[in-house]
Amino acid sequence: LELKDKLLAKSELAAGRSVQRALMPKHNPMLPGWEVWMMTKPANEVSGDFVDYLGLHENRFGLALGDVAGKGLKAALLMVKLQATLRALAADFSSLADLGAKLNTILRRDGLPDSFASLVYLELQPGSGNIRLLNAGHMPPLLLRGTIVEEIPRGRSALGVLPDAVFFEQSVEM
């Protein structure tokens, strides 16, 4: 029975990995004036890491990089919740600070007491060098200008940590 349980668990994790792969971008986006590469490789069968891109409409395009705290199935399920919520809401918010607050409220309401996620979400416009950025507790993005590497300031709280967390939108000119 123990072997049967292990085989079943392994099969379920493999199915979970297939679902996660299906939710990841199939191709790198092609945008006028931009070269974008996205990749993720989980350390385990399933994970709480994700990359995503969203074609919001012809002049708005979103890129996301997130990490749900923890490992395994729990983190993977919460990652899917965060990704689905971001996909559902991003087009409706012109303010990335407000989007961060809404994501935080939902993750606190629907997540587990000890769960949280970091997120870098940015929007760019094809043919423009301006990027709008929300960093919710993630490592600071790096900006390469020639041979100089600049750290874009780290965002505030991760999503799901504080009930009334305040987020802010950053703007970067490329």
GUMARKOL-571234 format. One record per residue: residue number from 1; residue in three letters; x, y, z of N, C-alpha, C in turn. Coordinates in Angstrom, 3 decimals, padded with zeros to 6 digits. Each point is the difference from the previous one (the first is absolute). Last residue first. Example, Ala and Ser with C-alpha at 12.3 -4.5 7.8 and 13.67 -1.06 7.14 Angstrom:
<sites>
SITE    nr   rest       n_xx       n_yy       n_zz      ca_xx      ca_yy      ca_zz       c_xx       c_yy       c_zz
SITE     2    ser    012.850   -002.250    007.080    000.820    001.190    000.060   -000.770    001.090    000.730
SITE     1    ala    000.290   -005.720   -000.070   -000.890    001.190    000.000    000.900    001.200    000.000
</sites>
This chain:
<sites>
SITE    nr   rest       n_xx       n_yy       n_zz      ca_xx      ca_yy      ca_zz       c_xx       c_yy       c_zz
SITE   174    met    013.615    053.489   -020.735    001.072   -000.829   -000.591    000.700    000.803   -001.079
SITE   173    glu   -002.922    001.262    004.627    000.168    000.318   -001.414    001.194   -000.782   -000.518
SITE   172    val   -003.673   -000.639    004.267    001.395   -000.091   -000.451    000.022    000.315   -001.492
SITE   171    ser   -003.337    000.297    004.786    000.116    000.211   -001.429    001.481   -000.010   -000.358
SITE   170    gln   -003.584   -001.932    004.200    001.247    000.626   -000.409   -000.012    000.158   -001.526
SITE   169    glu   -003.826   -000.595    004.249    000.377   -000.246   -001.378    001.294    000.740   -000.291
SITE   168    phe   -002.095   -002.039    004.849    000.226    001.159   -000.847    000.475   -000.454   -001.375
SITE   167    phe   -002.860   -001.717    004.912    000.905   -000.298   -001.101    000.189    001.264   -000.822
SITE   166    val   -001.698   -001.728    005.221   -000.052    001.054   -001.005    001.065   -000.319   -001.046
SITE   165    ala   -002.982   -003.047    003.888    001.262    000.339   -000.655   -000.232    001.056   -001.081
SITE   164    asp   -002.850   -002.241    003.673   -000.157    001.315   -000.631    001.288    000.458   -000.671
SITE   163    pro   -000.283   -004.364    002.123   -001.370    000.242   -000.475   -000.172    001.326   -000.748
SITE   162    leu    004.552   -003.072    000.054   -000.634    001.047    000.802   -001.396    000.314   -000.527
SITE   161    val    002.364   -003.689   -002.018    000.642    000.147    001.311   -000.771    000.971    000.896
SITE   160    gly   -000.816   -001.277   -004.792   -000.553   -000.914    000.993    000.564    000.151    001.390
SITE   159    leu    002.883    001.582   -004.184   -001.448   -000.162   -000.012   -000.436   -001.012    001.055
SITE   158    ala    004.476    002.983    000.689   -000.455   -001.084   -000.863   -001.521   -000.096    000.106
SITE   157    ser    002.387    004.743    001.015   -000.384   -001.295    000.539   -000.313   -001.018   -001.092
SITE   156    arg    002.442    004.038   -001.953   -000.384   -000.089    001.410   -000.302   -001.436    000.371
SITE   155    gly    003.468    000.970   -004.011   -001.347    000.420    000.366   -000.253   -000.161    001.485
SITE   154    arg    004.839    001.034   -002.407   -000.862   -001.085    000.438   -001.359    000.568    000.382
SITE   153    pro    003.255    002.537   -003.586   -000.314   -000.177    001.426   -000.998   -001.126    000.265
SITE   152    ile    003.402   -000.234   -004.004   -001.255    000.736    000.149   -000.466   -000.236    001.431
SITE   151    glu    005.104   -000.171   -001.881   -001.023   -000.735    000.722   -001.236    000.886    000.101
SITE   150    glu    004.182   -000.146   -003.775   -000.739    000.766    001.003   -001.031   -000.918    000.647
SITE   149    val    004.842   -000.325   -003.068   -001.176   -000.706    000.500   -000.627    000.840    001.102
SITE   148    ile    003.453    000.870   -004.505   -000.393    000.363    001.366   -001.293   -000.722    000.375
SITE   147    thr    002.294    000.109   -004.331    000.697   -000.917    000.912   -000.365    000.263    001.455
SITE   146    gly   -003.429    001.420   -003.510    001.382   -000.164   -000.456    000.683   -001.034    000.874
SITE   145    arg   -003.953    000.615    002.108    000.193    001.139   -000.909    001.468   -000.025   -000.424
SITE   144    leu   -003.839   -003.344    002.661    001.326    000.088   -000.591    000.009    001.150   -001.000
SITE   143    leu   -002.952   -001.633    004.550   -000.066    000.710   -001.262    001.425    000.173   -000.506
SITE   142    leu   -002.959   -003.309    003.730    001.249    000.627   -000.411   -000.176    000.604   -001.380
SITE   141    pro   -003.533   -001.237    004.420    000.412   -000.239   -001.387    001.288    000.758   -000.304
SITE   140    pro   -001.306   -001.686    005.011   -000.035    001.145   -000.911    000.405   -000.398   -001.420
SITE   139    met   -002.547   -003.407    003.306    001.360    000.505   -000.168   -000.047    001.163   -000.990
SITE   138    his   -004.571   -000.576    002.308    000.896   -000.874   -000.758    001.406    000.592   -000.007
SITE   137    gly   -004.321    001.850    001.952    000.874   -000.822    000.828    000.961   -000.921   -000.719
SITE   136    ala   -003.179    002.576   -002.750   -000.602   -000.360    001.281    000.912   -001.004    000.704
SITE   135    asn    000.057    003.759   -004.238    000.816   -001.009    000.669   -000.585   -000.219    001.386
SITE   134    leu   -001.342    002.272   -005.108   -000.437   -000.255    001.366    000.916   -001.074    000.560
SITE   133    leu    000.169    003.697   -004.484    000.422   -001.167    000.759   -000.615   -000.018    001.390
SITE   132    arg    000.313    002.171   -005.510   -000.635    000.204    001.306    000.170   -001.296    000.770
SITE   131    ile    002.823    002.289   -004.350   -000.519   -001.179    000.702   -000.634    000.470    001.305
SITE   130    asn    001.780    002.138   -005.149   -000.446    000.198    001.371   -000.592   -001.296    000.563
SITE   129    gly    001.651    001.048   -004.579    001.049   -000.411    000.919   -000.402    000.123    001.458
SITE   128    ser   -002.879   -001.071   -004.828    000.315    001.008    001.009    001.108   -000.532    000.896
SITE   127    gly   -002.096   -002.590   -003.543    000.534    001.203   -000.627    000.357    001.111    000.963
SITE   126    pro   -003.445   -003.474    001.829    000.834   -000.233   -001.183    000.448    001.324   -000.617
SITE   125    gln   -000.981   -000.360    005.186   -000.736    000.287   -001.225    000.922   -000.269   -001.175
SITE   124    leu   -000.352   -001.984    005.375    000.713    000.787   -000.992   -000.898    000.199   -001.205
SITE   123    glu    000.080   -001.698    005.604   -000.728    000.233   -001.240    000.843    000.862   -000.902
SITE   122    leu    000.735   -003.587    004.527    000.269    001.228   -000.732   -000.859    000.057   -001.243
SITE   121    tyr    000.948   -002.603    005.123   -000.897    000.088   -001.148    000.315    001.310   -000.705
SITE   120    val    001.875   -003.541    004.055    000.391    001.142   -000.821   -000.909   -000.057   -001.214
SITE   119    leu   -000.293   -002.357    005.190   -000.407    000.184   -001.395    000.668    001.234   -000.576
SITE   118    ser   -000.500   -003.898    004.506    000.635    001.195   -000.539   -000.343    000.063   -001.485
SITE   117    ala   -002.767   -002.376    004.300    000.653   -000.094   -001.304    000.694    001.310   -000.320
SITE   116    phe   -002.278   -003.344    004.378    000.189    001.302   -000.630    000.719   -000.207   -001.319
SITE   115    ser   -002.392   -002.801    004.718    000.399    000.062   -001.405    000.149    001.446   -000.462
SITE   114    asp   -001.604   -002.121    004.317    001.463    000.121   -000.090    000.481    000.106   -001.446
SITE   113    pro   -004.755   -000.377    001.108    000.571    000.993    000.924    001.509    000.197   -000.144
SITE   112    leu   -002.756   -001.462   -004.322    000.178   -000.605    001.313    000.687    001.007    000.914
SITE   111    gly   -003.153    001.645   -004.172    001.210   -000.784    000.235   -000.009   -000.649    001.372
SITE   110    asp   -003.378    003.109   -001.852   -000.116   -001.366   -000.502    001.203   -000.886    000.289
SITE   109    arg   -000.378    004.714    001.430   -001.326   -000.585    000.216   -000.016   -001.490   -000.335
SITE   108    arg    003.918    002.541   -000.814   -000.240   -000.084    001.448   -001.334   -000.678    000.291
SITE   107    leu    001.049    000.860   -004.462    000.897   -001.040    000.515   -000.168   -000.153    001.509
SITE   106    ile   -002.429    003.453   -002.128   -000.497   -001.313   -000.404    000.876   -001.116    000.551
SITE   105    thr    001.338    004.474    000.737   -001.267   -000.261    000.688   -000.510   -001.403   -000.319
SITE   104    asn    003.810    001.511   -002.324    000.301   -000.230    001.405   -001.267   -000.370    000.773
SITE   103    leu   -000.428    001.368   -004.466    000.595   -001.332    000.070    000.299   -000.383    001.442
SITE   102    lys   -001.477    004.372   -000.730   -001.084   -000.957   -000.228    000.519   -001.432    000.057
SITE   101    ala    003.135    003.513    000.330   -000.865   -000.016    001.182   -001.120   -001.022   -000.151
SITE   100    gly    002.840    000.734   -003.711    000.708   -000.673    001.094   -000.853   -000.099    001.247
SITE    99    leu   -001.694    002.506   -003.584    000.007   -001.428   -000.339    000.692   -000.789    001.099
SITE    98    asp    000.140    004.644    000.313   -001.334   -000.508    000.339   -000.116   -001.489   -000.317
SITE    97    ala    003.951    002.116   -001.263   -000.084    000.037    001.462   -001.349   -000.552    000.456
SITE    96    leu    000.765    000.654   -004.585    000.619   -001.233    000.481    000.014   -000.053    001.523
SITE    95    ser   -003.519    002.570   -003.365    001.015    000.238    001.027    000.558   -001.336    000.486
SITE    94    ser   -003.428    000.012   -003.142    000.973    000.884   -000.638    001.141    000.318    000.971
SITE    93    phe   -003.551   -004.322   -000.416    000.661    000.973    000.879    000.976    000.843   -000.809
SITE    92    asp   -002.589   -003.772   -001.737   -000.976    000.920    000.594    000.622    001.100    000.845
SITE    91    ala    002.399   -003.726   -002.149   -000.520    000.919   -001.027   -000.937    001.054    000.577
SITE    90    ala    001.841   -003.497    002.864    001.001    000.961   -000.496   -000.571    001.006   -000.996
SITE    89    leu   -002.282   -003.965    002.317   -000.135    001.388    000.446    000.865    001.016   -000.733
SITE    88    ala   -000.178   -004.932   -000.763   -001.380    000.478    000.009   -000.098    001.505    000.255
SITE    87    arg    004.214   -002.279    000.142   -000.528   -000.010   -001.362   -001.405    000.589   -000.061
SITE    86    leu    001.950   -000.570    004.255    000.693    001.041   -000.759   -000.544    000.085   -001.420
SITE    85    thr   -001.569   -003.506    002.638   -000.522    001.277    000.499    000.640    001.156   -000.746
SITE    84    ala    001.577   -004.335   -000.890   -001.359    000.157   -000.521   -000.598    001.341    000.427
SITE    83    gln    004.239   -001.144    001.734    000.080    000.215   -001.443   -001.394    000.238   -000.592
SITE    82    leu    000.278   -001.147    004.571    000.542    001.334   -000.249    000.035    000.307   -001.492
SITE    81    lys   -001.312   -004.344    001.269   -000.991    000.974    000.458    000.473    001.426   -000.304
SITE    80    val    002.996   -003.478   -000.791   -001.056   -000.019   -001.014   -001.087    001.004    000.365
SITE    79    met    003.389   -000.630    003.125    000.526    000.684   -001.180   -001.065    000.066   -001.083
SITE    78    leu   -000.873   -002.517    003.835   -000.142    001.432    000.269    000.532    000.837   -001.168
SITE    77    leu    000.533   -004.650   -000.249   -001.424    000.333   -000.044   -000.237    001.481    000.264
SITE    76    ala    004.413   -001.668    000.356   -000.465   -000.057   -001.389   -001.466    000.391   -000.111
SITE    75    ala    002.009   -000.415    004.282    000.471    001.202   -000.691   -000.515    000.031   -001.442
SITE    74    lys   -000.989   -003.873    002.454   -000.641    001.156    000.640    000.385    001.289   -000.723
SITE    73    leu    002.118   -004.077   -001.340   -001.378    000.143   -000.447   -000.703    001.208    000.602
SITE    72    gly    005.332    000.226    000.187   -000.920   -001.082   -000.245   -001.411    000.411   -000.367
SITE    71    lys    003.107    003.266    002.997    000.333   -000.933   -001.074   -001.175   -000.939   -000.230
SITE    70    gly    000.838    005.385    002.178   -000.137   -001.429    000.238    000.338   -000.808   -001.237
SITE    69    ala   -001.851    005.030   -000.407    000.870   -000.561    001.040   -000.286   -001.488    000.180
SITE    68    val   -000.687    002.541   -004.677   -000.776   -000.257    001.208    000.928   -000.678    000.996
SITE    67    asp    000.935    003.246   -004.376    000.494   -001.117    000.805   -000.853   -000.102    001.255
SITE    66    gly    000.343    002.590   -005.425   -000.468   -000.157    001.372    000.584   -001.214    000.671
SITE    65    leu   -000.294    003.625   -004.518    000.938   -000.939    000.592   -000.403   -000.115    001.456
SITE    64    ala   -002.136    002.194   -005.018   -000.029   -000.293    001.432    001.052   -001.030    000.363
SITE    63    leu   -001.941    003.865   -004.019    000.929   -001.087    000.287    000.019   -000.205    001.507
SITE    62    gly   -003.418    002.618   -004.014    000.499   -000.267    001.342    000.951   -001.184    000.052
SITE    61    phe   -002.202    004.090   -003.499    000.513   -001.355    000.033    000.623   -000.228    001.364
SITE    60    arg   -003.115    003.698   -003.275    000.446   -000.388    001.346    000.369   -001.467   -000.012
SITE    59    asn   -001.841    002.335   -003.825    001.002    000.942    000.506    000.475   -000.315    001.411
SITE    58    glu   -003.330   -002.689   -002.490    001.054    000.304   -000.957    001.081    000.939    000.515
SITE    57    his   -002.396   -002.812    003.680   -000.599    000.494   -001.231    001.138    000.517   -000.860
SITE    56    leu    000.888   -003.038    003.467   -001.167    000.656    000.589   -000.859    000.661   -001.064
SITE    55    gly    003.549   -004.126    000.410   -000.344    000.983   -001.027   -001.291    000.678    000.434
SITE    54    leu    003.850   -002.610    002.982   -001.411    000.245   -000.247   -000.128    001.052   -001.097
SITE    53    tyr    003.688   -003.875    002.456   -000.212    001.252   -000.705   -001.459    000.083   -000.392
SITE    52    asp    003.496   -002.727    003.844   -001.187    000.083   -000.839    000.050    001.291   -000.796
SITE    51    val    002.581   -003.665    003.879    000.185    001.114   -000.925   -001.236    000.002   -000.892
SITE    50    phe    001.275   -002.316    005.184   -000.656    000.124   -001.292    000.498    001.195   -000.767
SITE    49    asp    000.528   -003.656    004.732    000.580    001.013   -000.890   -000.840    000.108   -001.260
SITE    48    gly   -000.456   -003.187    003.775   -000.757    001.236    000.121    000.552    001.124   -000.855
SITE    47    ser    000.148   -005.612   -000.916    000.584    001.064    000.820   -000.921    001.203    000.041
SITE    46    val    000.919   -005.771   -001.387   -000.842    001.182   -000.095    000.588    001.065    000.915
SITE    45    glu    002.637   -003.764   -000.660   -001.050   -000.337   -000.960   -000.909    001.193   -000.264
SITE    44    asn    004.512    001.687    001.799   -000.742   -001.220    000.329   -000.999   -000.296   -001.113
SITE    43    ala    002.751    003.752   -000.380    000.952   -000.916    000.623   -000.661   -001.342    000.301
SITE    42    pro   -001.486    003.444   -004.113   -000.205   -000.328    001.414    001.041   -000.995    000.512
SITE    41    lys    000.066    003.787   -003.924    000.320   -001.419    000.159   -000.137   -000.339    001.475
SITE    40    thr   -001.184    004.111   -004.081    000.011   -000.444    001.384    000.310   -001.484    000.025
SITE    39    met   -000.048    004.783   -003.482    000.273   -001.405    000.246   -000.112   -000.271    001.485
SITE    38    met   -000.326    003.999   -004.372   -000.535   -000.430    001.294    000.265   -001.495    000.142
SITE    37    trp    001.361    004.749   -003.107    000.183   -001.433    000.205   -000.511   -000.335    001.383
SITE    36    val   -000.188    004.315   -003.896   -000.392   -000.546    001.293    000.220   -001.509   -000.003
SITE    35    glu    000.909    004.998   -002.736    000.400   -001.403   -000.050   -000.251   -000.553    001.390
SITE    34    trp   -001.978    004.582   -002.959    000.395   -000.737    001.201    000.494   -001.402   -000.365
SITE    33    gly   -001.886    003.339   -003.106    000.912    000.775    000.829    000.503   -000.733    001.231
SITE    32    pro   -004.413   -001.849   -002.082    000.829    000.983   -000.701    000.869    000.798    000.982
SITE    31    leu   -001.508   -004.997    001.136   -000.526    001.353    000.096    000.913    000.956   -000.741
SITE    30    met   -001.077   -005.500    001.266    000.594    000.804   -001.067   -000.663    001.368    000.033
SITE    29    pro    000.724   -004.269    003.871   -000.809    000.985   -000.717    000.814    000.760   -001.042
SITE    28    asn    000.840   -005.173    001.496    000.390    001.338    000.440   -000.784    001.018   -000.817
SITE    27    his   -002.151   -004.818    000.905    000.971    000.686   -000.853    000.393    001.313    000.664
SITE    26    lys   -002.943   -002.930    002.229    000.520   -000.981   -000.972    001.120    000.588   -000.856
SITE    25    pro   -001.691    001.170    005.274    000.021    000.462   -001.389    000.637   -001.046   -000.909
SITE    24    met   -002.359   -001.849    004.384    001.148    000.848   -000.303   -000.060    000.447   -001.459
SITE    23    leu   -003.086   -003.117    001.989   -000.306    001.376    000.370    001.138    000.969   -000.305
SITE    22    ala    000.364   -004.755   -000.686   -001.052    000.486   -000.892   -000.341    001.458    000.280
SITE    21    arg    003.029   -002.267    002.831    000.617    000.268   -001.305   -001.028    000.560   -000.975
SITE    20    gln   -001.570   -001.411    004.199    000.830    001.209    000.110    000.636    000.353   -001.334
SITE    19    val   -002.394   -004.014    000.215   -000.911    001.142    000.091    000.805    001.294    000.080
SITE    18    ser    002.422   -003.983    000.136   -000.576    000.193   -001.333   -000.941    001.200   -000.020
SITE    17    arg    001.758   -001.349    004.132    001.047    000.635   -000.818   -000.511    000.265   -001.416
SITE    16    gly   -002.797   -002.398    002.887    000.099    001.391    000.419    001.038    000.753   -000.813
SITE    15    ala   -000.334   -004.620   -000.619   -001.174    000.657   -000.574    000.004    001.485    000.357
SITE    14    ala    003.292   -002.618    001.946    000.270    000.111   -001.433   -001.169    000.686   -000.705
SITE    13    leu   -000.533   -000.978    004.521    000.963    001.082   -000.170    000.343    000.204   -001.477
SITE    12    glu   -002.752   -003.637    001.101   -000.715    001.264    000.210    000.924    001.198   -000.143
SITE    11    ser    001.886   -004.325   -000.223   -000.860    000.225   -001.162   -000.746    001.332    000.126
SITE    10    lys    002.539   -001.451    003.658    000.887    000.368   -001.097   -000.805    000.310   -001.257
SITE     9    ala   -002.331   -001.646    003.701    000.476    001.358    000.270    000.903    000.483   -001.130
SITE     8    leu   -001.439   -004.444   -000.209   -001.127    000.901   -000.224    000.425    001.452    000.215
SITE     7    leu    003.098   -003.350    001.004   -000.193    000.081   -001.440   -001.142    000.952   -000.350
SITE     6    lys    000.798   -000.881    004.543    001.109    000.767   -000.573   -000.148    000.148   -001.504
SITE     5    asp   -003.120   -002.712    002.282   -000.182    001.412    000.368    001.102    000.867   -000.600
SITE     4    lys    000.385   -004.667   -000.532   -001.118    000.504   -000.800   -000.239    001.479    000.279
SITE     3    leu    003.151   -002.237    002.643    000.514    000.198   -001.351   -001.092    000.567   -000.910
SITE     2    glu   -001.269   -001.204    004.326    000.882    001.163    000.048    000.561    000.318   -001.378
SITE     1    leu   -002.606   -003.879    000.615   -000.812    001.197    000.000    000.857    001.262    000.000
</sites>
